[in-house]
Structures are given as C-alpha cells and as structure tokens.
Amino acid sequence: MLVLASAVLLSACVKTPEEPQDIRFSVLGDSYSTFNGFVDPETNDVWEHYVDIGLTEVEQMWWHQVATKMEWIMELNNSFSGSLICNYSDFPGGDYYVQHSFLSRMDYLGCPDVIFILGGTNDVLQDVPFGDYVYSDWTDEQLCSFRPALACLLDNVKRQHPNAKIYYLLETDPCPGGIAEETRQNLVESAHRITNHYGIDCIDLDIHKEWWHPDVEGQKDIARKVVEVLKADFNV
C-alpha cells in the first residue's frame, strides 16, 4: 500500500535500506505530481483539472506507478501546482509562488532513500532568466534565475540527504512550438550540465499532454522512463 508520511527534517538523513522492498522515496515537484489528498503538506496547491483529462484515480499518477512496479513506499510528495525551481516573481502571482518555490520547500522531504525532483517547466513558461552557472555563495538575486537556483537546490538536497539516490526529472520539450528552440536547448543544456556537476542522474522525459499537463498516457510516459532507469540502477 502506498504510504504518505510527514517528517520534519531536523538534520541530514543518513539511513540506508536493507532490502529493496524497504526503499522509501520522496517527490519534490509541481502540478505534474499533485493529486487531491496526496500532497504533503496537505495545504499545498494541487492542479484541480486532472479529472477533466482522464486522471480520476491516484493509481494513474506516475509516482504511484513507480511505487507499484518497484514495490517501494512513498515517504512524502511535496509537490505544489504552479511552482518554479527559482524565486523569480516578475509575473502575475509571482510573489505567491516565490513562497512555494522548490527552493522554499527543499528542506521538507522526510528521510527517503530515493528522491525524485520533477520541475523546471514553469520556469520556462514564465520566461525566467537562465542566469550564470554558480555553484556556491548564491545571492538572492541569483536565486531568481534558473541555473543558480537549480544548483542551489541540488547542492542542498545532496547535503541534507548524503545517502539518498537523487534523480532530476527533466521535461525536454515543455511547450512544443510555444517556446524558442534556443530556450529549449538552454533548458536541456543547463539541466544536464548542473546535474552532471553534482553527480546526479538526469532523466529526460518526453511527455504526452493535454491542457499543458501529463494525461493518462503522459503519466505512463514518466513512470515508464523512471522505472526503466531504476531497474538498471537497482538491478531488479
């Protein structure tokens, strides 16, 4: 059974699973990972229209499929609809989303063995500046850009969870035909370069969508690719 548990992170998590079925994972995400009744904290905003594109059961969500196929347990799902990786706020409602950015939520992941970070699409859609590649001593201004913010996020998650396996899930074409090819290439290059710097696996995703969100097939697309990588990494 999929279990959602809350845990306030007070110090670096150092546990190690003994058996595959003991593996617990957490998700740090945006609307792609939200589902009514299955976000933590429960006050996180969810995307209310999944039912309108055929997602009516939690079992259809990508992370539930991963839990079922890998026989893993979810620690918690800290996903927030509309959230950006960075603290950029120059768009309608931007000040609200800064309070719930990935950076603002990265300390609340529980004590998992595996962490999935799925985000970056909203940064592109809100035309966030990419910024420079900065790997330490980030300023508030720098954290309003994608590259420094992603580096800061991965740096902190790694430090707080030194024994966890971390995956960054990247939608490589977040808005087909709706963004410049240069922007898309910058997104992919930036994510690959930063994850490589931190020794974190980046899983590239091609997602079928409806209403700008992964529909039933899209959720399967995510789960299929993630499970493919996990089975190779965990020899199952």
C-alpha positions in Angstrom: 0.0 0.0 0.0 1.2 3.5 -0.8 2.0 5.3 2.4 2.3 9.0 2.7 4.2 10.1 5.8 5.3 13.5 7.1 8.6 14.1 8.6 10.2 17.4 9.5 13.9 17.3 8.5 16.0 18.3 11.5 19.3 17.0 10.3 21.0 15.2 7.4 19.2 11.9 6.7 21.7 9.0 6.7 19.6 5.8 6.7 20.3 3.1 4.3 17.7 0.5 3.1 18.4 -3.2 3.8 16.0 -4.7 1.3 14.5 -3.4 -2.0 11.0 -3.5 -0.6 12.1 -1.3 2.3 13.1 1.6 -0.1 11.2 4.8 0.5 11.1 7.7 -1.9 10.0 11.3 -1.8 8.9 13.6 -4.6 9.7 17.4 -4.9 7.5 18.6 -7.7 5.0 20.9 -9.3 1.5 20.3 -10.7 2.7 17.3 -12.7 2.9 15.4 -9.5 0.0 16.7 -7.5 -3.2 14.8 -6.8 -6.0 15.7 -4.4 -5.4 14.1 -0.9 -1.9 13.0 -1.9 0.4 16.0 -1.3 2.4 16.9 1.8 1.8 19.3 3.4 -1.8 18.8 2.6 -2.2 22.6 2.2 -0.1 22.5 -1.0 -1.9 23.7 -4.1 -3.0 20.9 -6.4 -4.0 21.0 -10.1 -7.7 20.5 -10.0 -8.3 19.5 -13.6 -6.7 16.1 -13.8 -10.2 14.6 -13.7 -11.0 16.6 -16.9 -8.2 14.9 -18.8 -9.0 11.4 -17.6 -6.9 11.1 -14.4 -9.5 10.1 -11.9 -7.6 7.6 -9.7 -4.4 8.2 -7.8 -3.1 4.9 -9.2 -2.7 6.7 -12.5 -0.1 9.1 -11.2 3.4 8.5 -12.3 4.8 8.2 -8.8 2.1 5.7 -7.8 3.0 3.6 -10.8 6.7 3.7 -9.8 5.8 2.6 -6.2 3.8 -0.3 -7.5 6.2 -1.5 -10.1 9.3 -1.1 -7.9 7.5 -2.3 -4.7 8.6 0.9 -3.0 6.9 3.1 -0.4 6.3 6.8 -0.8 7.7 8.8 2.1 6.0 12.1 1.0 5.0 14.0 -2.0 5.9 17.7 -1.6 4.5 19.0 -4.9 2.9 22.4 -5.4 1.0 23.3 -8.5 2.4 26.3 -10.4 5.7 26.3 -8.5 9.1 27.3 -10.1 12.5 26.0 -9.2 13.8 29.5 -8.7 12.5 32.6 -6.8 11.6 34.6 -9.9 8.5 36.7 -9.3 8.1 39.1 -12.3 4.8 37.6 -13.5 1.2 37.7 -12.2 1.0 35.9 -8.8 4.8 35.7 -8.8 5.2 36.8 -5.1 2.9 34.0 -4.1 4.8 31.3 -6.0 8.1 32.5 -4.6 6.8 31.4 -1.2 6.3 27.9 -2.6 9.2 27.6 -4.9 11.3 24.4 -5.0 13.9 26.3 -3.0 11.4 27.2 -0.3 10.3 23.5 0.0 13.6 21.6 -0.4 14.1 21.2 3.4 10.9 19.2 3.7 11.4 15.8 2.1 11.4 13.4 5.1 14.1 10.8 5.3 13.9 8.9 2.0 16.3 6.5 0.3 15.5 7.9 -3.2 14.4 11.5 -4.2 12.7 12.5 -7.4 12.8 16.2 -8.4 10.5 17.0 -11.3 10.3 20.6 -12.2 11.6 23.4 -14.4 8.6 23.6 -16.8 7.1 26.5 -15.0 10.4 28.4 -15.0 10.4 28.2 -18.8 6.8 29.1 -19.2 7.2 32.2 -17.0 10.3 33.2 -19.1 12.7 33.0 -16.1 16.2 34.2 -16.9 18.7 31.4 -17.1 21.5 33.3 -15.3 25.1 32.1 -14.8 26.4 28.8 -13.6 27.0 29.5 -10.0 27.8 26.6 -7.5 28.2 28.4 -4.2 27.6 31.5 -2.2 24.3 32.3 -4.1 22.8 35.8 -3.7 19.1 36.4 -3.5 19.3 38.0 -7.0 21.0 34.9 -8.4 18.4 32.6 -7.0 15.8 34.4 -9.2 17.4 32.7 -12.2 17.2 29.1 -13.2 20.8 27.9 -13.3 21.9 29.2 -9.9 18.6 28.1 -8.4 18.9 24.6 -9.7 22.5 24.4 -8.5 21.5 25.6 -5.0 18.6 23.2 -4.9 20.7 20.1 -5.8 23.5 21.2 -3.6 21.3 21.5 -0.5 19.3 18.3 -1.2 22.6 16.4 -1.6 24.0 17.8 1.7 20.8 17.0 3.6 20.4 13.5 2.2 24.0 12.3 1.7 23.0 8.6 1.4 19.9 9.1 -0.8 19.9 8.5 -4.6 18.7 11.6 -6.3 17.1 11.9 -9.7 16.3 15.1 -11.6 13.4 14.5 -14.0 13.6 16.9 -16.9 10.8 17.6 -19.5 13.0 18.3 -22.5 10.2 20.0 -24.6 7.9 21.6 -22.1 5.9 23.6 -24.6 6.2 22.2 -28.1 6.1 25.0 -30.6 5.4 27.5 -27.9 9.0 28.4 -26.9 12.0 29.3 -29.0 14.3 26.3 -29.8 17.1 28.2 -28.3 15.2 28.4 -25.0 14.5 24.7 -25.1 18.2 23.9 -25.8 19.3 26.2 -23.0 17.0 24.3 -20.6 18.3 20.9 -21.6 21.9 22.0 -21.6 21.6 23.8 -18.3 20.0 20.9 -16.5 22.5 18.4 -17.9 25.5 20.5 -17.0 24.3 21.2 -13.5 23.2 17.7 -12.7 26.5 16.4 -14.0 28.4 18.8 -11.8 26.7 17.3 -8.7 26.8 13.7 -9.9 23.0 13.5 -10.1 21.3 11.4 -12.7 19.1 13.5 -15.1 16.2 11.5 -16.6 15.0 13.2 -19.8 11.3 13.0 -20.4 9.1 13.2 -23.5 5.5 13.6 -22.1 2.2 13.3 -23.8 0.0 16.1 -22.5 -3.5 17.6 -22.5 -4.3 21.0 -21.2 -0.5 21.5 -20.7 -0.3 18.6 -18.2 0.6 14.9 -18.5 -2.6 13.0 -19.2 -3.1 9.3 -18.6 -0.6 8.5 -21.3 1.7 11.2 -20.1 1.8 9.9 -16.6 2.6 6.4 -18.0 5.4 8.1 -20.1 7.0 9.4 -16.9 6.6 6.2 -15.0 7.9 4.0 -17.8 11.1 6.0 -18.2 11.7 6.3 -14.5 11.2 2.6 -13.9 13.5 1.7 -16.8 16.3 3.7 -15.2 15.6 2.4 -11.7 15.6 -1.2 -12.7 19.0 -0.7 -14.2 20.3 1.2 -11.3 18.9 -1.2 -8.6 19.5 -4.4 -10.5 15.9 -5.5 -10.4 
